[in-house]
Each structure stands twice: as C-alpha cells, then as structure tokens.
C-alpha cells in the first residue's frame, strides 16, 4: 500500500475517525491511513479560482495540477485511482466546481477535510443524470450536528449552508445546528470568521459533526485576554501576541527574552550574560517614580511573581525590582522568576497594555500584564515529538583596552608627571612595575570571560486524546555553561502536562494543568561586581593565574604578600561559589459547567510554589595567603519560598439579541501569597571541603527572617457587546482589596470602557473603498492601580536583631522603618486610541496606537535625610507622571505562493516619559533628582568642559571653582536614560522545506559609559585605549587629563568619571537578535526513515551588534557584569 | 461582598457543582474584609507594644549598644571613631598599598561632599538619636513598665542622645538638633549652633545622671552585675566631665571628674595589661562584643598579622609622630604597642586590644569611657585653676605616668608646661580610642599648626577648614535647608 501525500506534517487523529464515520467506513475498506494537515494552512479556500486545461488526462495528473495551484493535497489508494476515467477540462473556476467536474463521471467521490481531499468509493453508483434531477429524485432529510474546534470546544455563530442553495443556518452557543429539508447527497459548507471553511458530503447521514481549524490569518488569531479569549479583529484593547512558533526559534532559557524586539511598547533588558540572569520588563514606560514598575504575570490564569525574594548572591543581576525589607535590612533582588518557566512549554504570550485589556486586573496591572498560556494537547492519535539542540555561546562584545606597551607607557608617564622616581617605588604599592614581570602580556578579557559556553536543550512531548479528553505531557532538559574559566553551569529539568476533559454532553469541563521545573544553577558567588570588572582592571602585565604546578599563583612580593589587586587572583575569587536549587510548581485546575445554554459557571483554582535553596561557600583558599590568619571560612545556607493560591469563581453568559452578541462576566478573586526566607551563616569550618555541610560549622548565625503574608480579594465584571461585528463596546469594573494597605484604604474601584468600530464593514466603505480589506478604530480609557510597595508597609514594626552574641544575653529589638498607616494605591489612568488597517486582502496589516498613561497618587519610598533617622518613608504623593507613546507595527505577507512565502513584520515604539506635576518639588528631597517636564529617570551631572591646556587637568562648569565643582550646585546637565525609540524588524522566508527567520532589534538611547574615573596612570588599573588621547604638555588639546599616579588628581578624575556628563553617551544599537534557519525533510525521505516529520535547524541569538557605545554591552549598560551571550545552536526536531 | 454563587449552588443542588465550588464557598462565607486582613509577620512586633513591656522596651534600648558594637571599623560605624579621626590626625599611618578609597580620603584630609559616605558618621549618629528620641517619647507616655526600669531606660536614652550629639558637634560643628520624632520636621531642619547643642547635651546628661542607676545592671535593669556594659550614672558623669572640659568650664569639669575618681568602691586604675579586659575596675562604660566568634572589632583591624599591614583588613599602623612621642621607659609603648617587621620596615601598631583570634573566648570589651581619662580631665581642669589647682593637676598627671612606668611629673610647673604635659599624656594614653587625638588638636587650637606639617607628609594638602568633616552631598540633596561646612 502506498500513500500519496506531499509536503507538510500530517497527524493521524482518532477524532477524525469518530467524527467522520462515513469517511472512516470508506477508509477502513481500503485501509488508508488518513492524515490531517494541521500546520501552515493558508488563507486561500475552496473558492479560490484555479485554471486547468487538459485533454484525456489521467485523473492523478489533474490532481497534481490542482495541488500546484492550491494548498490542497489529494489522498488516495493506487488501486482506486486505477479505476478512474480520464478527464478533459478547459476551465477557470473555483476549486469546488473544478472538483465536481473531475469527479462527475468517476466511480468514486471525494471528501474535503482541512486541506486534504480524500477519495472514497461512492455509496451508490452515481446516476448519470444531471445534478438537478438527482436532487429532485433524492429524498429530503433533516440534518443536525455539532461544530467544534480542534480543541473540542463548541463553535458558535458558524454558518452552515448547503452548497448550491440558499439554505443556511447558524450554530448556537454550543455549536449545534439543524437544517431541514436537505438533499441527502448535498454538500454542507461551514464557515466562521475565525476558522477555516469546511465542506462535508452528507452522504445520507442525518447527523453530521464537524471540526474546524483555526484560521492562520493574523487578524483572526486567537488572543488570550484576561478571563477569556478574543481575536485581534474584534479586540477593543491594545494586546500583542507572540506565539510558540516565534518563541521556539530562539535559544533562550527565559521566555521573556523571546519577546525582545517583537512587541511594540515592551522594553526588555537582560541584566547580564549568566544563565538565569535578571530580566527587566517595562511596558509603556515607567509609571512609578520609584515604586514598582513590574507588569503582572499570569500563567494559565495563576498570578506569578514578578520578582524573586532576595538571594544570597548578586551574580544573577537585577530584574529592576524594588528592594525587599527583611527585618531591619533592605535587600536587592536578583535573578528572574520567569527563568523557572520552560519556554518550550509555552503556546503563546500575550502582552496586555491599555486600560481596556488590563483594568479587569485592577490594582495589579498598572504596569501592564503578561499572560502566558502553556501548550495543550489536541484530540487525535498519540503524537510524540522531540526537539534537541546544542550550541555555543560567547560574550557579545569586548572593549579595546590598553596593551602591555600602552599600559607601561601610561604608568611611566604618570610617574614622570608626578615627579616620582622609578627607584623610589615600593613593592607594596607599585607591584606592577616592581614585582611583576613587565614583559608578560595577557588579554584578560579573553582569559577571564572569553571562553565558549555550551548550550544544550532537549525537549520531548507526547500528546493526543479523544474528542472529550485530550492531554499533553512534555519533559525537558536544559544546560548552559558560562564563558568563565571553571566549571559553572545551570541545569534545568522540567515537566509540563495539561489534561482537558469534557462530559459527553460537553456541559461539564475540566482542565488540569501543571508545570514543574527544577533548576540547579552553580555560578561564582558575587557580593558586588563579578569577575568581568577584573577583566578590565587587571593590567596586561599582571602575572599568570596559575603556578607551573597548577596551584593558584599569588605572586608574592618580598614581604610575602600577594600582589594581585584587591580582592585577589581572579581565579581564586572563582572559588567562592554560589549554588541555587529552585523548584517551581505552577498548577491550575479549571472547572466549568454550563448551567443553561450560554450560561457558564467557571471556577479556577491555582497554586504556585517557588522554593529556593541556596548555598554560598567561601573557602579559605580564595583568600590571599597572608590574609588567611584572620579570615574564616564562610558557608551561607538560604531557604526561601513564595507560594500563591488563587481561587477565581466566575459566571459568564453569552446571549444574542437581535443583531448583537452580548457577553457578561462576573467573578471574584481570592488570593493569598506567603513568602518565607531564612538564611543561616556558618563560620569556623576546619577545612574548605566541609563548608557545604552546616553541621561542620563551629558557629552558626541567623540573619533576619522573612515571613510575610499578602492577601488579595476582588470582585470583577465585564460586559462585551458586539453589534453586527462592526460596533464593539467593552466595559469592565473591579473592586479590589489588598492587605498591603492600612485598614482605611484597603479597597478601591477600577474600571474601563473600550470601544471599537470596524468601519471597513460599513457598506458605504466596503463598497467604495475596495482596496481597504479591514479597518478598525478602537478607543479605551480606564484606571488601574499598583500596590507594589512590599508587605506590611503601613504597620510600624520592630524586628529582633542578633548579630551573633546577644548583648547581655538578650536579643535586641529595632524599629525597621518609618511607617504610614494611610498608604493607598497608586493609580494610573490610561487612555489609548488605535487604528488597525488591512490592505490587499489583509496581506498588509498596519496598526498604529497612541497611549497616554498618567500615574498619580505616587507610592514613593519618599527619601529622607539622615536627620530623620531613616532613609525613607512610604507615602502617597500627589505627583503626576505621564507616559505617552506611539506604537506602530506593519505586518506584511510580501509573497505567498505554494512553495515560496515571505513575510515581514516591523514594529516601532516612540515613548515619552514626563513628570507633569510634583507639588513642592523645590523643597522636597527630590529637588535635585527630578525636574518637572523631564523624564523621571534623569540624572543631573556636572558639565565637563574639557582639559585645561595649561595644567592638563579636567575643567568643569562651576559657579565657584572649575577645577573643583560642587555637587549639587554645579550639577546642572540633565541627562535622560529613557529610550528615545525602539523596535524590531522581523522577516520570515520559506521556500519549500526551508525556512529562514531573522529579527533585528534596535534601540536609540543614552547610557552610562566606561568613562570610569579610575585614575589613569595609577597602579593596578588598566584603561581603555581612548584614554591614550591625554594631555602631555602645556598647550595640548586633548580629551583626557594627564596621567597621574599619586592620586593628586583623583578627585577631578572621579568627578569626570562618575559625576559629569562625559560619563554618559550614546548607547544606541542595532542587534541581530535572532536568526533561525531550518529545513524540513521532504515526505519522501521521511517515509524512508519512518518518521512523520524531521526538521533540522540552526538558531542564533544576539549574533551581531552594531553600536558606538563606549562600554561593554549597550543592553546591560554595565561595565562590571558579564555581557549577554551570543549563542549559536544546531538541532533537530522530530515527530515519531 | 455577598456572593451570588452560594445562592445559585444551593438552589441548583447539583452535586457536581457543589463539589467543584466547595472550597470557594467555604472561603467566601467569611466577610470580604477578613480576606485582606493580615496579622503582623511572626518575625516582628508591633511598635505600639514595644514600650509597654519591660522585656521588649529593654531590648529596644539595648539595640543602641548593639548597633555601635557590631559594626566593623573599616566599613565605618560609630565605633570606627577609633580609626578614621586618628587617620585624619597625626596618629595613624596608612599602608601605601591600601586601595580602599575612603581610607585614603580620610588619611590625606582630602574629603569632599562626594566621597564622605563611608564611614558616614552623620547618618550613624542620627540613626541612634532617632531611636533615642522615639524611646524617650514612648517611655514617658508608657504606664505599664516597672518604674525602676522605666527610669533607667529614659536615663539611657538621654545619655545616648547626649553621647551622639557630643561627637556630631565635634566632627561637624553646628548640626541640626533633632529632639522629636516628626519626620516632616526633622527632614527640613537647619543647623543649630554648637552652643545650643551643648546646652541640650548638658541638660540631657544632668537628667541622665539623676535617672541612671549607680550600680551596673544586668539586662533585667533591676539586678546589679559586674558587667560594665550598660551606661550608669557614672557614664553620664564621665561624659559630662568631658563636655565641661571641652567648654573650658573648669570647676564643673573638676567636680564631675572627681565624683567618679572618688568612687573607689567601683572604680580604680588597673595595671596596663588589664585596662581593656572586660569588666576591669578602670572601665566606666564598655561595649560587649556581639559579633559571634570575635573579641573586639578594634583588635581585628589594629593588630597586624606577621605579614604586616595589608590592603584589605589591616591598612593602618601607628604614625611616627605617636611612636616618637613615647618617653623612654614608657611601658605603654611596650604593652599597648606591638611591632612587626616586613621588607625591612618596622611597623608599630596599636595593641591595646590583644585578641583577634577567631573563636577565642571573649576576654576584652571595647572601652568607651575609662577612669584614666577622668584623671587627665581633672588634671587639665585643675591646671586651669579649678579645685586644688596646679599641685592637684600634677598629682593627677603623675598618677597616670606612674601607672605607665614613668616617674612623677617633674617638669616645669608653669601652667603652659603642665597643660602641654597633659596634652602629651593624652596623646600617648588615649591613642586610637574614640578620636581623642583629633578632638584634642581641635579644641586646643593646635590643629592648624600640627596638620599643616603632617598632612603634606601624608601626601595631602592641609586647609584649616578641613578640621570639620564635610556633610555628604546626599544629605544636602535631601534637605535643601542644610548648608555645607565652609571650604567644601
């Protein structure tokens, strides 16, 4: 037996057999295994016109001609086709008509399922009479049935019509339809805006069910929104979607990084190049002056942390969160919680931006929301998939630092400038010239951060199911190493499952989802800056890292002291290790019951549990030998957990009245978060090997602990009204209560109104402006809030303090902060107007959005001078921050033929952030950090005028002394680090089995550079090559001051480096963010190797960066942390 | 919020639904308010209760001492006054390889408002003052404490407040005088003149003297103990004597110092080797070490390892100015100073505290006030005409000299010579203790004369304005009413 099917992946589904018993019978007879096309369906349909001119051609030749012109493929058995009659055609007609002509006189008929045209014997030999007389002779029947989508959900509003007649009906809310008086041999055509058209032969049945496939049209793609779904076509809000197809192309371990450059209004930066690093996410700018600006994350309906609890090490870098108060101490937070979600498990990520989309999340969504939907199974036969890739990573950029000769020249020149004789140099302070071998030359960037990191990712997935129950189980393993010398790596193992089940009558439904991930991240411990800083600061003449016997080289001087700059040999620093073992569970159970037609009760019960176990080990061997006497080995053992449960009962009601569709939703949220953290410090171990065991510490000390509960409760409602698919109105309201506020201000109302007008559907436009395929205007306005201030801020609390030995035997108590019982929500009023246009049959989509978000009642950690005894107090402040912006995106299908397809996508965001109001700014503690009318992220700096040609020292603009400017008086240059514009350009090209995707990301911005204020010429520090342009003798016009070794000019260097405008410069960049090339093996080859599908691919991330930035990486804007990695992988994806 | 669900479920009676929504019902029966009410975290105590209970009130005040005792000297808490002002003066030398910038700035008298943050005495002291202020308010209002405990605690809080202001005025000159807890007021204060601040210090100390116990107390504040780690009436008296000395109110200084010296039952001089041991008879107020595994933080920094000073934890040693000032035979140079030879260079370093070994038993406490200073205060007061006058001054001075293995004072008996001798004695007796040398140079008016020679040796440039430390630019940013010291 031979199967003739071309291209693409076909999946056998049990569902097909059940739902199309007619076809099944036929196929059983001939034993064909039937495939259903499930991927890459085109927008073309059965109405597509095809042209065929043949004379006495074999039928299979005609099939080939049809296949060439359409997306459809034919499935048939050879024996059957052998019986066919030759055909003569000379037509240019719609596909269906052509098919009818082809099959008119054949001994068999056809069925269309998706893109498959299958041949089956006729039940009865067809009459030779004309069609009309056949109809007249055949008895009329009543046809009923149900229309569902590929996920088994009923499709309501689908039009069911009989081909060639005017008879039609529309499916009800449960997908059922009835047609009376139908010819039993007629063809049924089912259409729906969101689904592909489907046609089925009745063949005498009185019951005919159909499964529809979702359209791949951009506008009709399913969009997940808060408590529901919609499509881009009918959405009233500003929502962007990134699908699994794009996420899977990127070798990233944090799903957030897969969004970079793809979504207008979304600005994402990675903190550093370590696996599991922090990721800062900002949607439509900074709303809060210094409160939280994190979006709300929701995974399958369960809210997820936007920040981790404080970690023991800073190595992972910040995700831009606020500090967390633990006892009397404030800790920064590092890493990112989304690192514990496997990107391969994600079906889609929705970014909700405006009030219409977010107001229903009330107090938590002032900074937007990011909804993550995980993959679920589809009914059908079991499908097993593997995806394996391996790759290599390097740091994105290096800096031009001085080489050995340049460094030595700088040092000698500095000593000469200061009149210091070489003979007077002592070994303790000028060891670079007196102890070290100055003929050595090392590229420390290459040595310390220049290795190749390895990247391995293996994912497996099994899915399948029946019409009422389907499942997906996936497992993954991921490993990344670093570019540092030494054995550092991050390993993840994960599991994901989803089970969906419905009762036979489809009234009761259950969905159970779970994600589990265990991550073991082993990295160098970092308490301030990582080893990257040493890669810049170490002079090229610094000694070898290891002695010839392989031990660590401390390069002792005559007094037996290590001569590496503090804190010592970088390899020894790497002996201080950090290990983080995190387990993350996200689980959700959703139950729904259809009480009455259109009326659904729904309850979701969600649970997340993020548990981290951390270890820091600081062995004695990492300390210079001479310092070991008074040093102790340290082991730190941290345990923390955050768990959330959420219960959200809802009632939804769908009703169609006259020409309108109404959707009502009422619901409630009960949520509780518990955070716990405890850190134990062990000291006095007898050997380095024992540090991992707390039991071997001679002394154990506890740090302040965290034991917080956050409760949250809300009721919400939404009404959506869609008239004629032209006018859509959406109203949402929510009443929120949060335990983070004092008893008088716990509750607050939020709401929004949004509307869309699909004007292209208006007859006067659709008839006159024919080139406009789609046109929509949407407007929304509403309020959202933010309670991102940490727990218990309204309570005045004392914490126990115990540094080790209790004072007089008692544990002391300390007030932890000044508190404010009147704390309230920060409120953001969002206004949004957008226009969506589609041209050329929706092949070119243009979307423009304007937003204006105003945040008032700012939750400030209002900074206080020390005379108050505290650093800050949390309070609401009547300052007003405005974010406006323009988001533009183009989506274009440039070429789309059967074998070649090219699509482009461009998005651009031009944001503006402005402080509109700040009463009493001049007399407030923000007087010198904020300016009305400027962004909230400004810095005020001195102005560096240049180098005084006479003295060779930096000159600053100053009212008093240009050599010694005053801060804040002279710091009057305002520099904004907010991005000026950003965006991305994506292109996808596919040709036969090949697919090429690439994404360029671009950002225009200013940022801090490597103008560092480390005194050029002083011992121990290497410098970038641009410092070669320095003052040497009177009259010189140089950009940098003279080299100096004895710190005489350290203050002016310091002012120039840290405090002047020279330390900020252009940090714009264009980056080839992602490149993906794949090849799908043709079916003929697949057949030989007995696989359903095999794709071979290569993927790259951060491959190329074009920038003038004077520093390491323009994304991290840091000179002290590892740049993100450039990763290139190769791999394959196989379906068994 | 009344929940519609409950009604629907009950009336429908569908078992399935009941099960699926059971958990919801159970939770929603409660009132909505309850769903967002939380108790304070189990790791904390609500502030309203702290001063209502003896144990927690004592714990809150005790934290004032823990704060001073726990910070290490390099990173600069209040106890680092034994290090940084000594570096600024002619007392300590800096190891050339030291890379910690802040140490360098203090050493070379090159502080600016931008680099003063570490150590930042300004914020450290105001933090203590704020606790003292809120304690004084809450304790005064509290009615549920044992009266003896309440009295002692108010006394301790007032003493600490005076203690902090003493250092603030001597480090910065005029400073904002914060006496209440209203942060709105406290965040916009202007500087109060030194004289006014001193008036407040004296008021506080006089009250503290009356309130504080005459015995050393344990943590119950009821029972006496031999642990000298809580302030007593004598600590307040000792500070008051010092204040009067600084204000040149000689008779008052003489009286206060005498009242301690005369309390032989509690105080006496002890041999040099015992002066810094815990609970020795010379101690008027000591701080108990609180960092597990260690004795004093002073010893950890000052005691040099065999490899000599280093760039990390041991950046300083005694300057030649101090070493050369020891008279021949001064046992303090033998017992309180130690040496290490490295690369042919002999480093002298302070060895008043001798234990820097991890996990040794705690035998030494950091001494804040001790009897010898009171002898020297009285000597100076008497030399200026108070009490028994010059003969008394020489007797007090000689007492300290004899303990150090030297002869009685036999130099010139002119007032100037005796006062100079007392200054000299203070230098070699009180070195690396709480910034005495820096403050003595300032109050004697000799700072310009001494530092214009010493600072260039240290590689810096001297300006008379630099006897006052600058206020951090951060503070100036946050309080626009605050003005910087002259010259910065």
Interface residues (C-beta under 8 A of the other chain):
Chain A: X327 X426 X427 X428 X429 X431 X508 X557 X558 X559 X560 X561 X565 X566 X567 X591 X593 X595 X601 X603 X605 X624 X626 X627 X629 X630 X632 X647 X649 X651 X666 X668 X670 X683 X684 X698 X699 X701 X704 X705 X706 X707 X708 X709 X710 X711 X712 X713 X715 X735 X737 X738 X739 X743 X746 X747 X791 X792 X795 X796 X797 X798 X799 X800 X801 X803 X804 X805 X806 X807 X808 X809 X810 X811 X812 X813 X814 X815 X816 X818 X819 X863 X864 X865 X866 X867 X868 X869 X870 X873 X922 X923 X925 X927 X928 X929 X964 X966 X967 X968 X1020 X1046 X1047 X1050 X1051 X1054 X1055 X1059
Chain B: X1 X3 X4 X5 X8 X12 X14 X16 X17 X20 X21 X23 X24 X27 X28 X32 X33 X35 X36 X37 X38 X39 X40 X41 X42 X43 X44 X45 X46 X47 X48 X50 X55 X56 X58 X59 X60 X62 X63 X65 X66 X67 X69 X70 X95 X96 X97 X99 X100 X101 X104 X108 X110 X112 X113 X114 X115 X120 X122 X123 X126 X127 X129 X130 X131 X133 X134 X176 X178 X183 X186 X187 X188 X189 X218 X219 X227 X229 X230 X288 X289 X290 X291 X292 X293 X300 X305 X306 X307 X308 X310 X311 X312 X313 X314 X342 X343 X356 X358 X359 X362 X459 X473 X475 X476 X477 X478 X479 X480 X482 X484 X488
